[in-house]
Amino acid sequence: MSSGNGANPMRWECSKRGCFNLKKRPKIELFADCLPGQIAFGDVDGIVEINGNLLLLEWKDHQRINQGQAILFTRMTLLCPATVLVVEGDAETMVVSSIRTIRHGVIEGAEPADLEELRKRIRAWSEDAMANSALRRAQEASCN
């Protein structure tokens, strides 16, 4: 499945070192009173950058993203060259049920999918990011 290039395997062994979420996950809830209203930090399950283009992966065991994430993802994809793939499935088994894409400020409907379809979409995004440098576009825009 992987050629080894860019591999980023999980090196944490819960049986030896304890629960990763308890031992290594920052307690972001401690910063809630630093932000206005009901705004709070969230986490993203995966993020990658190629040529200034961002791809975020958000895994859900259900199709619903919360209101805060919806606002963040729509605004982020409006303001910068970012795409978000919201995947519904089982992260333990990597069984994928559906994919919802967010880009250009629009949350698309969930589409039935499997792991191979998710891999296909990531590959297509990667090829597009390699061919269409957001960094180059930003540099050209700043020169005009």
Secondary structure, DSSP 4 states (H G I P E B T S, - for coil): ---STT-------HHHH--HHHHTS--GGGGGGGSSTT------SEEEEETTEEEEEEEESSSPPPHHHHHHHHHHHHHSSEEEEEEEEETTTTEEEEEEEEETTEEPPPEE--HHHHHHHHHHHHHHHHHS-HHHHHHHHHH-
